[in-house]
Amino acid sequence: MDFDFKNILKQLSFNTFIPFFYPIMMMPLRNWRRQAIQMCSFKPADRVIIPGVGSGYDLACLPHDVVVDGVDISEVMLGIAAAKHRLHGDGQDIRLSIMDAENLDFPANTFDKAILGLFLTCVYDPQKAFAEVVRVIKPNGEILIYDHLLRTNKWTGTIMSHMDTVMKYNFCSVIRPFDDIIKGQPVVVVKEIKGDPLGFIRGFLLQKTTSL
Ligand SMILES: C[S@@+](CC[C@H](N)C(=O)[O-])C[C@H]1O[C@@H](n2cnc3c(N)ncnc32)[C@H](O)[C@@H]1O
């Protein structure tokens, strides 16, 4: 992966202190993550892409007979995912690569499913990253997003878009309007669930409608 100025702070955070705190931060999400992933209708031998796979929490929630590509810009997070897979992977077919999800090194229409867990609030340019996911997903393929995103809300949306100008360089960008991220892409939302009573965390199952 080429040197990329926009990702310097993120790589620094995810290669140093975040991996220590991450397991604690993820504890409350354990059941919710599984519930969100169960919205996908997996079939044997499905190809699954996980952009920003991090330390691999999603891997343990997937069926054993799918083929997974996980990509991330943090060597340390990927190293933890690889170590967990070696210990508990039970023969799952998983490839982990250092790659910028804004420029996925895969041909169009390659994958049946994509899992975007806590990723679109973290990546520098969520629109670009989402467009890349849509490109590599097959027509009728499923894209699962679960994150602390809001549906477009006029006043939070305006405030957040200003905050995002600064925060996109850090490890996480608080809240980004979901509708803005998927705007103009050939996808439909087929299912939505709330991860908490206020809907701060939400899961969206989308389907790609046409080939690009
Ligand atoms: C909050 S973590 C989520 C990890 C995992 N998906 C989970 O649910 O636990 C976000 C991950 O996205 C990665 N990331 C950020 N920008 C990225 C990019 N442009 N390409 C690939 N990964 C990226 C970070 O390194 C980090 O591991």
The ligand as a MOL file (V3000), in Angstrom:
LIG
                    3D

  0  0  0     0  0            999 V3000
M  V30 BEGIN CTAB
M  V30 COUNTS 27 29 0 0 0
M  V30 BEGIN ATOM
M  V30 1 C -13.4830 0.9390 14.3900 0
M  V30 2 S -12.5050 -0.2400 13.5410 0 CHG=1
M  V30 3 C -13.7150 -1.4800 13.1100 0
M  V30 4 C -13.0620 -2.8260 12.9590 0
M  V30 5 C -14.0240 -3.9770 12.6840 0
M  V30 6 N -14.7780 -3.7940 11.4510 0
M  V30 7 C -14.9670 -4.1810 13.8380 0
M  V30 8 O -16.1900 -4.1520 13.6280 0
M  V30 9 O -14.4990 -4.4020 14.9690 0 CHG=-1
M  V30 10 C -12.2240 0.5260 11.9640 0
M  V30 11 C -11.1100 -0.1440 11.1670 0
M  V30 12 O -11.0880 0.4760 9.8680 0
M  V30 13 C -9.7270 0.5820 9.4680 0
M  V30 14 N -9.6380 1.5850 8.3980 0
M  V30 15 C -9.7440 2.9320 8.4810 0
M  V30 16 N -9.6000 3.4990 7.2750 0
M  V30 17 C -9.3960 2.4870 6.3950 0
M  V30 18 C -9.1760 2.4210 5.0020 0
M  V30 19 N -9.1210 3.5150 4.2410 0
M  V30 20 N -9.0070 1.2050 4.4370 0
M  V30 21 C -9.0500 0.0620 5.1910 0
M  V30 22 N -9.2450 0.0710 6.5070 0
M  V30 23 C -9.4150 1.2540 7.1160 0
M  V30 24 C -8.9780 0.9080 10.7570 0
M  V30 25 O -7.6170 0.6160 10.6490 0
M  V30 26 C -9.7220 0.0140 11.7580 0
M  V30 27 O -9.1150 -1.2360 11.9010 0
M  V30 END ATOM
M  V30 BEGIN BOND
M  V30 1 1 1 2
M  V30 2 1 2 3
M  V30 3 1 2 10
M  V30 4 1 3 4
M  V30 5 1 4 5
M  V30 6 1 5 6
M  V30 7 1 5 7
M  V30 8 2 7 8
M  V30 9 1 7 9
M  V30 10 1 10 11
M  V30 11 1 11 12
M  V30 12 1 11 26
M  V30 13 1 12 13
M  V30 14 1 13 14
M  V30 15 1 13 24
M  V30 16 1 14 15
M  V30 17 1 14 23
M  V30 18 2 15 16
M  V30 19 1 16 17
M  V30 20 1 17 18
M  V30 21 2 17 23
M  V30 22 1 18 19
M  V30 23 2 18 20
M  V30 24 1 20 21
M  V30 25 2 21 22
M  V30 26 1 22 23
M  V30 27 1 24 25
M  V30 28 1 24 26
M  V30 29 1 26 27
M  V30 END BOND
M  V30 END CTAB
M  END
